[in-house]
């Protein structure tokens, strides 16, 4: 399967490290013009350097996807430079440094913060690219959720499991709304991957016994990598997935 994105422009959110960096690099290596954003400027710059070292084209901007105006400016700049944003990957998200705690201790601000970055940000990014995609009658939107959105979260953070489930619901709804314009909307639900400082801290907190138990609960008996997740995104963004929409692909080694 030859995945070539020459002539395509892809926006990737949450691109400073982990999944977002791997996805940005995967597109850049395959000819896409990448516009990557995050709130972590120094690591985002490192993503840009890696894309350029691979011979790719990558523009980066520091953007907080909770800021609608910033999103709109970023998408407008990408669209002006490229003529059209063909692909949007809503990868930004996470637990924002929160840890699991009893339901009764969760504050409204803690709950809302996780929804803002994992669901509302994806909504506003999709909203920003939709007009151009409709005009072109082509587009690929790929949301990155989590196995937590299909079951429960290992972190115990109620808002995270709920937000990722909501993002999956948003994926299915937008697939039906945007389908008449040739725009597909799909979702990748990763299993546990040691992909960034947060997941590394989580992994270390388990200790040897729980780490082994987690791996033993995976059909393939190993953890995955950021490249495994990027591969699923490439498929959804490619011509091979032209008649695939509203779908959730669990990339978790088999649960």
TIPAMI-840096 format. One record per residue: residue number from 1; residue in one letter; y, z, x of N, C-alpha, C, O, CB in turn. Coordinates in steps of 0.05 Angstrom, whole numbers, plus 5000, padded with zeros to 4 digits. Glycine has a CB too. Layout:
> n:res:n.v:n.w:n.u:ca.v:ca.w:ca.u:c.v:c.w:c.u:o.v:o.w:o.u:cb.v:cb.w:cb.u
> NUM:A:Y:Z:X:Y:Z:X:Y:Z:X:Y:Z:X:Y:Z:X
...
This chain:
> n:res:n.v:n.w:n.u:ca.v:ca.w:ca.u:c.v:c.w:c.u:o.v:o.w:o.u:cb.v:cb.w:cb.u
> 1:X:4976:5000:5017:5000:5000:5000:5025:5000:5018:5030:5019:5033:5000:5025:4981
> 2:X:5041:4979:5016:5064:4976:5033:5089:4985:5017:5097:4971:4998:5068:4947:5043
> 3:X:5101:5007:5024:5124:5018:5010:5149:5011:5026:5154:5023:5047:5121:5048:5006
> 4:X:5164:4992:5016:5188:4983:5029:5212:4987:5011:5212:4976:4988:5185:4953:5038
> 5:X:5232:5001:5020:5255:5007:5003:5280:4994:5014:5303:5003:5009:5259:5037:5001
> 6:X:5277:4973:5029:5300:4958:5040:5317:4948:5016:5307:4937:4997:5291:4934:5057
> 7:X:5343:4953:5019:5362:4945:4998:5365:4966:4976:5381:4962:4958:5352:4920:4985
> 8:X:5350:4988:4977:5352:5009:4958:5369:5032:4969:5369:5038:4993:5324:5020:4950
> 9:X:5384:5045:4952:5399:5069:4959:5387:5093:4945:5383:5093:4921:5429:5066:4952
> 10:X:5382:5114:4960:5369:5138:4950:5386:5163:4955:5395:5167:4978:5341:5142:4962
> 11:X:5391:5178:4934:5404:5204:4937:5382:5225:4938:5364:5226:4921:5424:5209:4914
> 12:X:5383:5243:4957:5364:5266:4959:5380:5292:4960:5397:5295:4978:5346:5263:4984
> 13:X:5376:5309:4941:5390:5335:4942:5372:5356:4956:5348:5353:4957:5397:5344:4913
> 14:X:5385:5377:4966:5370:5398:4980:5357:5387:5005:5333:5393:5010:5349:5410:4961
> 15:X:5372:5371:5020:5360:5356:5042:5362:5369:5070:5356:5356:5090:5372:5329:5043
> 16:X:5371:5394:5071:5375:5406:5097:5350:5412:5112:5350:5412:5137:5391:5432:5093
> 17:X:5328:5418:5097:5303:5423:5111:5280:5420:5091:5285:5411:5068:5302:5452:5122
> 18:X:5256:5426:5099:5233:5426:5081:5228:5399:5067:5229:5378:5080:5238:5446:5060
> 19:X:5222:5401:5041:5216:5377:5026:5239:5356:5027:5234:5332:5031:5210:5384:4997
> 20:X:5263:5365:5024:5286:5347:5023:5289:5331:5049:5296:5308:5048:5311:5362:5017
> 21:X:5285:5345:5072:5287:5331:5097:5265:5311:5100:5270:5288:5108:5286:5351:5120
> 22:X:5241:5318:5093:5218:5300:5095:5221:5276:5077:5214:5254:5085:5192:5315:5089
> 23:X:5231:5280:5053:5236:5258:5034:5258:5240:5044:5255:5215:5043:5243:5270:5006
> 24:X:5279:5251:5054:5301:5235:5065:5291:5217:5088:5297:5194:5090:5324:5252:5075
> 25:X:5276:5230:5106:5265:5215:5129:5246:5193:5121:5246:5171:5132:5252:5235:5149
> 26:X:5229:5200:5101:5209:5180:5092:5223:5155:5080:5214:5133:5085:5191:5193:5070
> 27:X:5244:5159:5065:5259:5136:5054:5274:5121:5076:5273:5096:5077:5280:5146:5033
> 28:X:5286:5136:5095:5301:5123:5116:5283:5106:5134:5290:5084:5142:5315:5144:5134
> 29:X:5259:5116:5139:5239:5101:5156:5230:5076:5142:5221:5057:5155:5215:5119:5162
> 30:X:5233:5075:5116:5223:5052:5101:5246:5034:5091:5242:5019:5072:5206:5061:5077
> 31:X:5269:5036:5103:5290:5017:5098:5311:5025:5078:5331:5010:5075:5279:4992:5090
> 32:X:5308:5047:5065:5328:5055:5045:5353:5065:5058:5353:5076:5081:5317:5077:5027
> 33:X:5376:5063:5044:5400:5076:5052:5400:5103:5038:5400:5105:5014:5426:5059:5044
> 34:X:5401:5124:5054:5398:5151:5043:5425:5165:5043:5440:5165:5062:5378:5167:5060
> 35:X:5430:5178:5020:5453:5196:5017:5441:5223:5012:5429:5228:4990:5473:5187:4994
> 36:X:5444:5242:5031:5431:5268:5029:5452:5290:5027:5474:5288:5039:5413:5273:5054
> 37:X:5446:5310:5010:5465:5332:5007:5452:5359:5007:5428:5361:5002:5481:5328:4981
> 38:X:5467:5379:5013:5457:5407:5013:5482:5424:5018:5504:5415:5022:5435:5411:5036
> 39:X:5478:5451:5017:5499:5469:5023:5498:5480:5051:5516:5493:5061:5499:5493:5003
> 40:X:5476:5473:5066:5472:5483:5093:5480:5460:5112:5464:5443:5118:5443:5492:5098
> 41:X:5505:5461:5121:5516:5438:5136:5502:5432:5162:5497:5409:5168:5545:5443:5141
> 42:X:5496:5453:5178:5484:5447:5204:5456:5435:5202:5450:5417:5217:5484:5473:5221
> 43:X:5440:5446:5185:5413:5435:5182:5414:5407:5168:5397:5390:5174:5396:5454:5165
> 44:X:5433:5403:5151:5437:5377:5139:5444:5356:5160:5434:5333:5159:5459:5377:5117
> 45:X:5460:5364:5179:5467:5346:5202:5442:5339:5218:5440:5317:5228:5489:5358:5219
> 46:X:5424:5358:5221:5399:5353:5235:5382:5333:5220:5369:5316:5233:5384:5379:5240
> 47:X:5382:5335:5194:5368:5315:5178:5379:5287:5183:5364:5268:5186:5369:5322:5148
> 48:X:5405:5285:5184:5418:5259:5189:5410:5248:5216:5404:5224:5219:5448:5261:5187
> 49:X:5410:5265:5236:5402:5256:5263:5373:5246:5264:5368:5226:5277:5406:5279:5284
> 50:X:5355:5260:5250:5327:5252:5250:5324:5224:5236:5309:5207:5246:5310:5273:5235
> 51:X:5339:5220:5215:5338:5195:5201:5348:5172:5218:5337:5151:5220:5354:5196:5174
> 52:X:5370:5178:5232:5382:5157:5249:5364:5152:5274:5362:5129:5282:5410:5166:5258
> 53:X:5352:5173:5284:5334:5169:5307:5310:5152:5300:5298:5138:5317:5324:5196:5317
> 54:X:5302:5152:5274:5280:5136:5264:5289:5108:5257:5273:5092:5247:5267:5150:5240
> 55:X:5314:5102:5262:5324:5075:5257:5335:5072:5228:5340:5050:5219:5303:5055:5261
> 56:X:5338:5095:5214:5347:5094:5186:5377:5098:5183:5391:5104:5202:5332:5114:5170
> 57:X:5385:5094:5159:5414:5096:5151:5416:5121:5133:5405:5121:5111:5424:5071:5137
> 58:X:5431:5141:5142:5433:5166:5126:5462:5177:5128:5473:5181:5149:5414:5187:5137
> 59:X:5473:5181:5104:5500:5193:5102:5496:5221:5089:5481:5224:5070:5519:5176:5084
> 60:X:5509:5241:5100:5505:5268:5090:5532:5280:5080:5553:5273:5091:5493:5286:5111
> 61:X:5530:5297:5060:5553:5311:5049:5545:5339:5042:5523:5344:5032:5565:5296:5024
> 62:X:5563:5358:5047:5558:5385:5038:5566:5387:5008:5590:5385:5002:5574:5406:5055
> 63:X:5546:5390:4991:5551:5391:4962:5535:5413:4950:5511:5416:4956:5543:5363:4949
> 64:X:5548:5429:4934:5534:5450:4918:5529:5438:4891:5547:5431:4876:5551:5476:4915
> 65:X:5503:5434:4884:5497:5420:4859:5503:5436:4834:5499:5427:4812:5468:5412:4859
> 66:X:5512:5461:4838:5522:5476:4815:5551:5469:4808:5561:5478:4788:5521:5506:4821
> 67:X:5563:5452:4825:5591:5443:4821:5590:5415:4810:5586:5396:4825:5607:5445:4848
> 68:X:5596:5412:4784:5594:5386:4771:5613:5366:4783:5606:5342:4788:5599:5388:4741
> 69:X:5637:5374:4789:5657:5356:4801:5648:5346:4828:5652:5323:4835:5684:5370:4803
> 70:X:5636:5364:4844:5627:5356:4871:5604:5336:4868:5603:5316:4883:5617:5380:4886
> 71:X:5586:5340:4849:5565:5321:4844:5576:5293:4837:5568:5273:4848:5546:5331:4822
> 72:X:5595:5293:4819:5606:5268:4809:5620:5252:4832:5618:5228:4834:5626:5273:4786
> 73:X:5634:5267:4849:5647:5254:4872:5627:5243:4891:5630:5220:4901:5666:5274:4887
> 74:X:5605:5258:4897:5584:5249:4915:5571:5224:4905:5567:5205:4920:5564:5272:4919
> 75:X:5563:5224:4879:5550:5200:4868:5569:5177:4867:5561:5154:4872:5540:5207:4839
> 76:X:5594:5182:4861:5614:5160:4860:5617:5147:4888:5619:5123:4890:5641:5170:4850
> 77:X:5618:5164:4909:5620:5153:4936:5596:5137:4944:5598:5116:4956:5625:5176:4956
> 78:X:5572:5147:4937:5548:5133:4943:5547:5106:4929:5539:5086:4940:5523:5150:4936
> 79:X:5554:5107:4903:5554:5082:4887:5574:5062:4897:5568:5038:4898:5560:5089:4858
> 80:X:5598:5071:4905:5618:5053:4915:5609:5040:4941:5614:5016:4945:5645:5068:4920
> 81:X:5596:5055:4958:5587:5045:4984:5564:5025:4981:5563:5005:4996:5580:5067:5002
> 82:X:5547:5031:4962:5522:5015:4960:5522:4996:4937:5505:4978:4936:5498:5034:4958
> 83:X:5540:5000:4918:5540:4984:4894:5523:4996:4872:5529:4992:4848:5529:4956:4900
> 84:X:5502:5011:4879:5485:5023:4859:5468:5044:4873:5457:5040:4895:5467:5002:4844
> 85:X:5464:5067:4859:5444:5086:4868:5418:5079:4853:5417:5081:4828:5453:5116:4862
> 86:X:5398:5071:4867:5373:5062:4855:5354:5086:4850:5339:5085:4831:5360:5042:4873
> 87:X:5356:5106:4868:5336:5128:4867:5351:5154:4869:5369:5157:4886:5315:5124:4890
> 88:X:5343:5173:4853:5353:5201:4855:5329:5219:4857:5311:5218:4841:5371:5208:4830
> 89:X:5330:5236:4878:5309:5257:4881:5322:5284:4878:5337:5293:4895:5294:5254:4908
> 90:X:5317:5297:4856:5328:5324:4850:5309:5345:4863:5291:5355:4850:5330:5329:4820
> 91:X:5315:5350:4889:5298:5369:4904:5311:5396:4906:5296:5416:4910:5292:5357:4931
> 92:X:5337:5398:4905:5350:5424:4909:5340:5445:4889:5336:5439:4866:5381:5421:4907
> 93:X:5337:5469:4899:5327:5490:4881:5318:5514:4898:5329:5519:4919:5303:5480:4864
> 94:X:5299:5529:4887:5289:5552:4902:5295:5578:4888:5304:5579:4865:5300:5552:4930
> 95:X:5291:5600:4903:5294:5627:4891:5320:5640:4900:5326:5662:4891:5270:5644:4899
> 96:X:5336:5627:4917:5362:5637:4925:5361:5665:4937:5379:5681:4933:5381:5637:4900
> 97:X:5340:5670:4952:5338:5696:4965:5327:5718:4948:5325:5741:4957:5363:5703:4976
> 98:X:5322:5713:4923:5312:5734:4905:5283:5740:4911:5268:5724:4922:5316:5725:4876
> 99:X:5275:5764:4902:5247:5773:4905:5238:5782:4877:5254:5788:4860:5244:5795:4926
> 100:X:5212:5783:4874:5201:5792:4849:5208:5821:4843:5208:5838:4860:5171:5789:4849
> 101:X:5214:5826:4818:5220:5853:4809:5213:5856:4779:5210:5836:4766:5250:5860:4814
> 102:X:5210:5880:4769:5203:5884:4741:5223:5871:4722:5247:5870:4728:5201:5914:4734
> 103:X:5213:5861:4700:5230:5847:4681:5255:5862:4674:5277:5850:4672:5214:5842:4656
> 104:X:5252:5888:4669:5275:5903:4660:5297:5907:4681:5319:5916:4675:5266:5930:4650
> 105:X:5291:5900:4706:5311:5903:4728:5326:5878:4734:5345:5878:4749:5297:5912:4752
> 106:X:5318:5855:4722:5331:5829:4727:5358:5828:4714:5360:5834:4690:5313:5806:4718
> 107:X:5379:5822:4729:5405:5820:4718:5411:5793:4706:5398:5773:4714:5427:5827:4739
> 108:X:5430:5791:4687:5437:5764:4677:5445:5745:4698:5439:5721:4697:5459:5767:4656
> 109:X:5460:5755:4718:5469:5737:4740:5446:5726:4756:5446:5703:4764:5489:5752:4758
> 110:X:5426:5743:4762:5402:5734:4777:5387:5713:4761:5379:5692:4773:5384:5758:4783
> 111:X:5383:5717:4736:5369:5698:4719:5384:5671:4718:5372:5650:4723:5366:5709:4690
> 112:X:5410:5673:4713:5426:5648:4710:5428:5632:4736:5428:5608:4735:5453:5655:4700
> 113:X:5430:5646:4758:5434:5632:4784:5410:5614:4789:5414:5591:4799:5436:5653:4807
> 114:X:5386:5623:4784:5362:5606:4789:5361:5582:4770:5353:5560:4778:5337:5623:4787
> 115:X:5369:5587:4745:5370:5564:4726:5391:5544:4734:5387:5520:4731:5375:5574:4697
> 116:X:5414:5554:4743:5436:5536:4750:5427:5516:4772:5434:5492:4771:5460:5552:4760
> 117:X:5413:5526:4793:5407:5508:4815:5381:5492:4810:5379:5469:4820:5403:5524:4840
> 118:X:5362:5502:4795:5337:5488:4791:5336:5470:4767:5321:5450:4767:5315:5508:4789
> 119:X:5352:5475:4747:5351:5459:4723:5378:5445:4718:5380:5421:4715:5344:5477:4698
> 120:X:5399:5461:4716:5425:5450:4709:5435:5430:4730:5447:5410:4724:5446:5472:4705
> 121:X:5430:5437:4756:5437:5418:4777:5423:5391:4774:5436:5370:4778:5431:5430:4804
> 122:X:5397:5392:4768:5382:5368:4765:5393:5352:4741:5394:5327:4741:5352:5374:4761
> 123:X:5400:5366:4719:5411:5353:4696:5437:5338:4703:5440:5315:4696:5417:5373:4674
> 124:X:5456:5352:4717:5481:5340:4723:5479:5317:4743:5494:5297:4741:5501:5361:4733
> 125:X:5461:5319:4762:5456:5297:4780:5445:5272:4765:5454:5250:4770:5437:5305:4803
> 126:X:5427:5277:4747:5415:5255:4731:5437:5243:4714:5438:5219:4710:5392:5265:4714
> 127:X:5453:5260:4702:5475:5251:4685:5495:5233:4701:5505:5213:4690:5490:5275:4673
> 128:X:5499:5240:4726:5518:5225:4742:5508:5197:4750:5524:5178:4751:5525:5240:4767
> 129:X:5482:5194:4755:5471:5168:4763:5464:5151:4740:5461:5126:4743:5447:5172:4781
> 130:X:5461:5162:4716:5451:5147:4693:5468:5123:4685:5456:5102:4680:5449:5165:4669
> 131:X:5494:5125:4684:5510:5101:4676:5505:5077:4694:5501:5054:4684:5539:5107:4676
> 132:X:5505:5081:4720:5500:5058:4738:5472:5047:4735:5468:5023:4736:5504:5067:4767
> 133:X:5452:5064:4732:5425:5055:4729:5422:5040:4702:5407:5020:4701:5405:5079:4730
> 134:X:5435:5049:4682:5434:5035:4656:5445:5007:4659:5434:4988:4648:5449:5051:4635
> 135:X:5468:5005:4672:5481:4979:4676:5463:4960:4691:5461:4936:4684:5507:4982:4691
> 136:X:5449:4970:4711:5431:4954:4727:5404:4950:4714:5388:4933:4722:5427:4967:4754
> 137:X:5399:4966:4693:5373:4966:4679:5350:4971:4699:5329:4959:4698:5368:4939:4664
> 138:X:5355:4990:4717:5335:4998:4737:5343:5025:4748:5366:5031:4753:5333:4977:4759
> 139:X:5323:5042:4752:5328:5067:4765:5302:5084:4768:5283:5080:4753:5349:5083:4750
> 140:X:5302:5101:4788:5280:5119:4792:5291:5147:4796:5306:5152:4815:5263:5110:4817
> 141:X:5284:5165:4779:5292:5193:4782:5266:5209:4786:5247:5208:4770:5308:5204:4757
> 142:X:5265:5224:4808:5242:5241:4814:5251:5270:4817:5268:5276:4834:5227:5231:4840
> 143:X:5241:5287:4801:5247:5316:4802:5225:5331:4817:5202:5325:4814:5251:5327:4774
> 144:X:5233:5350:4833:5214:5367:4847:5213:5394:4834:5232:5410:4836:5222:5369:4878
> 145:X:5191:5399:4821:5188:5425:4808:5170:5443:4825:5177:5449:4848:5175:5422:4779
> 146:X:5149:5453:4814:5131:5472:4828:5107:5477:4811:5107:5474:4787:5146:5498:4835
> 147:X:5085:5484:4824:5061:5493:4809:5068:5517:4791:5055:5522:4771:5039:5500:4827
> 148:X:5090:5531:4799:5099:5554:4782:5108:5545:4755:5106:5560:4735:5121:5569:4797
> 149:X:5117:5520:4753:5126:5510:4727:5104:5502:4709:5108:5497:4685:5144:5487:4731
> 150:X:5079:5501:4720:5056:5494:4704:5038:5518:4699:5019:5517:4683:5040:5472:4718
> 151:X:5044:5540:4712:5028:5564:4709:5044:5588:4713:5062:5595:4696:5004:5563:4728
> 152:X:5039:5603:4735:5056:5626:4742:5064:5623:4771:5053:5607:4786:5040:5653:4737
> 153:X:5084:5639:4779:5093:5638:4806:5082:5661:4823:5080:5683:4813:5123:5638:4806
> 154:X:5075:5654:4847:5065:5675:4866:5087:5695:4873:5081:5717:4881:5054:5661:4891
> 155:X:5112:5686:4870:5134:5704:4877:5139:5726:4856:5151:5746:4863:5160:5688:4880
> 156:X:5130:5722:4832:5135:5742:4811:5163:5740:4800:5172:5757:4784:5131:5769:4821
> 157:X:5178:5719:4807:5206:5716:4797:5205:5701:4771:5200:5677:4770:5224:5700:4818
> 158:X:5211:5715:4749:5208:5704:4722:5226:5679:4718:5217:5659:4706:5215:5725:4701
> 159:X:5250:5680:4729:5269:5658:4725:5259:5632:4739:5264:5610:4729:5296:5665:4735
> 160:X:5246:5636:4762:5237:5612:4777:5215:5598:4761:5216:5573:4758:5226:5621:4804
> 161:X:5195:5612:4752:5174:5599:4736:5185:5586:4711:5177:5564:4704:5152:5620:4728
> 162:X:5204:5600:4698:5216:5589:4674:5233:5565:4679:5232:5545:4664:5233:5611:4660
> 163:X:5248:5566:4701:5266:5543:4708:5250:5518:4715:5257:5496:4707:5284:5551:4731
> 164:X:5228:5522:4730:5212:5499:4738:5198:5487:4713:5194:5463:4712:5192:5507:4759
> 165:X:5190:5504:4695:5178:5494:4670:5199:5478:4654:5193:5458:4642:5166:5517:4653
> 166:X:5223:5489:4654:5245:5475:4639:5251:5448:4652:5257:5429:4638:5270:5493:4639
> 167:X:5250:5447:4679:5255:5422:4693:5234:5401:4686:5240:5377:4683:5256:5426:4723
> 168:X:5209:5410:4682:5188:5391:4674:5193:5381:4646:5189:5358:4640:5160:5405:4675
> 169:X:5203:5399:4628:5210:5390:4601:5233:5370:4602:5233:5351:4587:5218:5414:4584
> 170:X:5253:5375:4619:5275:5356:4623:5265:5329:4632:5274:5308:4623:5296:5368:4642
> 171:X:5246:5329:4650:5234:5304:4660:5223:5288:4637:5229:5264:4635:5212:5310:4681
> 172:X:5207:5300:4621:5195:5285:4598:5215:5276:4578:5213:5253:4568:5174:5303:4584
> 173:X:5236:5292:4573:5256:5284:4554:5272:5260:4564:5277:5241:4550:5275:5307:4548
> 174:X:5281:5262:4590:5297:5240:4601:5280:5214:4604:5291:5192:4602:5308:5248:4628
> 175:X:5254:5217:4609:5238:5193:4611:5239:5177:4585:5240:5152:4586:5208:5201:4617
> 176:X:5239:5190:4562:5240:5176:4537:5268:5166:4531:5271:5145:4518:5230:5194:4514
> 177:X:5288:5181:4539:5315:5172:4533:5323:5148:4550:5336:5130:4541:5334:5195:4538
> 178:X:5315:5149:4576:5324:5128:4594:5305:5104:4597:5313:5084:4609:5329:5140:4621
> 179:X:5281:5107:4587:5262:5086:4590:5271:5059:4580:5264:5039:4593:5238:5094:4575
> 180:X:5285:5057:4557:5294:5030:4548:5311:5015:4568:5314:4991:4565:5309:5033:4523
> 181:X:5322:5028:4588:5339:5015:4608:5323:5010:4634:5335:5004:4654:5364:5032:4614
> 182:X:5297:5013:4633:5281:5008:4657:5282:5031:4677:5276:5026:4701:5289:4983:4670
> 183:X:5291:5054:4669:5293:5077:4687:5269:5096:4683:5264:5104:4660:5320:5093:4682
> 184:X:5255:5101:4704:5233:5120:4702:5241:5148:4712:5258:5150:4730:5209:5110:4719
> 185:X:5229:5168:4700:5235:5196:4707:5209:5210:4710:5194:5213:4690:5254:5210:4686
> 186:X:5203:5219:4733:5177:5233:4739:5181:5258:4754:5204:5265:4763:5158:5214:4754
> 187:X:5160:5273:4758:5162:5300:4769:5139:5305:4789:5116:5299:4783:5161:5321:4747
> 188:X:5145:5316:4812:5125:5325:4831:5125:5355:4831:5145:5368:4834:5131:5314:4860
> 189:X:5101:5366:4827:5098:5395:4826:5082:5404:4850:5057:5404:4850:5084:5404:4800
> 190:X:5095:5413:4872:5081:5421:4896:5067:5447:4893:5075:5465:4878:5100:5422:4919
> 191:X:5044:5450:4907:5032:5476:4910:5046:5490:4933:5067:5482:4942:5002:5473:4916
> 192:X:5034:5512:4943:5047:5527:4964:5046:5512:4990:5025:5505:5000:5034:5555:4967
> 193:X:5070:5507:5001:5073:5494:5027:5092:5511:5044:5113:5519:5034:5083:5464:5024
> 194:X:5085:5515:5069:5103:5529:5087:5125:5510:5097:5122:5497:5118:5087:5541:5112
> 195:X:5146:5507:5080:5164:5485:5084:5192:5494:5092:5208:5477:5101:5166:5470:5058
> 196:X:5199:5519:5090:5226:5528:5096:5226:5558:5102:5205:5571:5100:5245:5521:5072
> 197:X:5249:5570:5110:5249:5598:5116:5239:5616:5094:5226:5637:5099:5276:5606:5124
> 198:X:5245:5609:5069:5236:5625:5046:5206:5625:5043:5194:5647:5040:5249:5615:5020
> 199:X:5194:5602:5044:5164:5601:5041:5150:5613:5065:5129:5624:5063:5155:5572:5036
> 200:X:5163:5610:5089:5151:5622:5113:5151:5653:5111:5132:5666:5118:5166:5613:5138
> 201:X:5173:5663:5101:5175:5692:5097:5155:5702:5076:5142:5722:5079:5204:5700:5088
> 202:X:5152:5686:5055:5132:5692:5034:5104:5692:5046:5088:5711:5040:5134:5672:5011
> 203:X:5097:5672:5062:5071:5670:5074:5065:5694:5092:5043:5705:5091:5069:5643:5091
> 204:X:5084:5701:5109:5080:5724:5127:5077:5750:5112:5063:5768:5121:5104:5725:5146
> 205:X:5090:5752:5089:5088:5777:5073:5060:5782:5062:5053:5804:5055:5108:5776:5051
> 206:X:5044:5761:5060:5017:5763:5048:4998:5779:5066:4980:5793:5057:5006:5736:5041
> 207:X:5001:5775:5092:4982:5786:5110:4957:5769:5111:4953:5751:5094:4974:5815:5102
> 208:X:4940:5774:5131:4917:5756:5136:4898:5754:5112:4888:5732:5106:4901:5767:5160
> 209:X:4893:5776:5099:4873:5776:5077:4883:5759:5053:4868:5742:5043:4867:5804:5067
> 210:X:4908:5762:5045:4918:5747:5023:4923:5718:5030:4920:5700:5014:4945:5759:5013
> 211:X:4930:5713:5055:4933:5685:5064:4906:5671:5062:4905:5648:5052:4942:5684:5094
> 212:X:4885:5684:5070:4858:5672:5069:4850:5667:5040:4838:5647:5033:4838:5689:5083
> 213:X:4857:5686:5023:4850:5683:4994:4864:5660:4982:4853:5645:4965:4856:5709:4979
> 214:X:4890:5656:4989:4905:5634:4979:4892:5607:4987:4889:5589:4970:4934:5635:4988
> 215:X:4885:5605:5012:4873:5580:5022:4846:5576:5009:4839:5553:5002:4870:5581:5053
> 216:X:4830:5597:5005:4804:5594:4993:4806:5585:4964:4787:5574:4953:4789:5620:4995
> 217:X:4829:5591:4951:4833:5582:4923:4840:5553:4920:4843:5543:4898:4854:5599:4911
> 218:X:4844:5539:4943:4851:5511:4943:4825:5494:4947:4809:5500:4965:4872:5504:4965
> 219:X:4822:5474:4931:4797:5458:4933:4793:5446:4960:4770:5445:4970:4798:5435:4912
> 220:X:4814:5437:4973:4812:5425:5000:4812:5446:5022:4809:5439:5046:4834:5406:5004
> 221:X:4815:5471:5015:4813:5493:5035:4833:5491:5058:4827:5498:5080:4785:5494:5046
> 222:X:4857:5482:5051:4879:5481:5071:4905:5479:5057:4907:5470:5034:4875:5457:5091
> 223:X:4926:5488:5070:4953:5484:5060:4962:5455:5064:4952:5441:5082:4973:5503:5073
> 224:X:4980:5446:5048:4991:5419:5051:5016:5420:5069:5023:5440:5080:4999:5408:5023
> 225:X:5029:5397:5071:5052:5394:5088:5075:5381:5072:5071:5372:5050:5046:5377:5113
> 226:X:5099:5382:5084:5121:5369:5070:5117:5339:5067:5127:5327:5048:5147:5374:5086
> 227:X:5102:5327:5085:5097:5298:5083:5079:5292:5059:5081:5270:5048:5084:5288:5109
> 228:X:5061:5310:5052:5045:5306:5028:5062:5304:5003:5057:5287:4986:5025:5329:5025
> 229:X:5083:5320:5002:5101:5320:4979:5118:5294:4980:5122:5282:4959:5120:5345:4979
> 230:X:5128:5287:5003:5144:5262:5006:5128:5238:4997:5140:5219:4985:5153:5259:5035
> 231:X:5102:5238:5003:5086:5214:4995:5085:5211:4965:5086:5188:4955:5057:5218:5006
> 232:X:5084:5233:4950:5084:5231:4921:5111:5220:4911:5111:5204:4892:5079:5258:4908
> 233:X:5133:5228:4923:5159:5219:4915:5161:5189:4921:5172:5174:4904:5181:5234:4931
> 234:X:5152:5180:4944:5153:5151:4951:5138:5135:4930:5147:5113:4922:5141:5146:4978
> 235:X:5115:5145:4921:5100:5130:4901:5116:5127:4875:5119:5105:4865:5074:5144:4895
> 236:X:5127:5149:4865:5142:5148:4840:5167:5130:4843:5176:5118:4823:5151:5176:4832
> 237:X:5178:5129:4867:5203:5112:4871:5196:5083:4876:5215:5066:4876:5218:5123:4894
> 238:X:5171:5077:4880:5164:5050:4887:5158:5031:4864:5158:5040:4841:5139:5051:4905
> 239:X:5155:5006:4870:5148:4986:4849:5120:4991:4838:5114:4982:4816:5150:4958:4861
> 240:X:5103:5005:4853:5076:5011:4844:5076:5030:4820:5056:5031:4805:5059:5023:4866
> 241:X:5098:5044:4816:5100:5063:4793:5119:5053:4772:5131:5068:4757:5110:5090:4804
> 242:X:5121:5026:4770:5140:5015:4750:5133:5020:4721:5150:5019:4704:5141:4985:4754
> 243:X:5107:5026:4716:5099:5032:4688:5089:5061:4686:5072:5068:4670:5077:5013:4679
> 244:X:5101:5078:4703:5094:5107:4703:5120:5122:4698:5138:5121:4714:5081:5115:4730
> 245:X:5121:5138:4676:5144:5154:4671:5137:5178:4654:5117:5178:4639:5166:5137:4657
> 246:X:5153:5199:4657:5148:5224:4643:5124:5239:4653:5113:5257:4639:5144:5218:4614
> 247:X:5115:5234:4677:5091:5246:4687:5096:5268:4708:5117:5268:4721:5073:5224:4700
> 248:X:5078:5286:4710:5079:5308:4729:5055:5305:4748:5032:5305:4740:5079:5336:4716
> 249:X:5061:5301:4774:5040:5299:4794:5037:5325:4810:5056:5332:4825:5045:5275:4813
> 250:X:5015:5339:4806:5011:5363:4821:5000:5356:4849:4979:5344:4851:4991:5382:4807
> 251:X:5015:5363:4869:5006:5359:4897:5001:5386:4908:5019:5399:4919:5027:5342:4914
> 252:X:4976:5395:4906:4971:5424:4912:4943:5428:4925:4934:5451:4928:4972:5440:4887
> 253:X:4930:5406:4933:4904:5409:4946:4882:5415:4927:4859:5419:4936:4905:5430:4967
> 254:X:4888:5415:4901:4867:5421:4881:4866:5451:4875:4859:5467:4892:4840:5411:4890
> 255:X:4873:5458:4850:4873:5486:4842:4852:5492:4821:4850:5514:4812:4901:5494:4832
